[in-house]
Amino acid sequence: MNYKLIETKFFGDETGHLISFEKGSNCPFDIKRSFYIFDTIPGKIRGQHANRNSEFILIAISGSCKIRIDDGKTYEIVELNTPHKALYMDKMLWKEMYDFSYNAILLVLTNTLYDENEYIRDYQEFLKEGSK
């Protein structure tokens, strides 16, 4: 399965901390879009889709959540609970984000602009396309 956890370096002192993402350093792609997920209703699942062309880096900048990563054959669950640990996910992985803590904020960086046509929102279709 093509994903990995990225331990980021953070810089700071008694006034606060800073983490940056740079292509070639801790980000394998040019960032073309970023968004964040917050105020998630308890018990709700976000995501539930795969992307044909998008790669992602997910960072819990506040709180925690779990990500179920599925390649159509196996799945793994990763918990993000610190802002200096990021999750890289390659394209064509089914993703579900859930179990958000109170006040969780999940930052997402991606290599593509938004294009609804590259989303696969039906799991059976994902399995079909993934087996080609």
Secondary structure by P-SEA (a helix, b strand, c coil): ccbbbbbbbbbbccccbbbbbbcccccccccccccccccccccccccccccccccbbbbcccccbbbbbbcccbbbbbbbccccbbbbbcccbbbbbcccccbbbbbbbbccccccccccccaaaaaaaaac
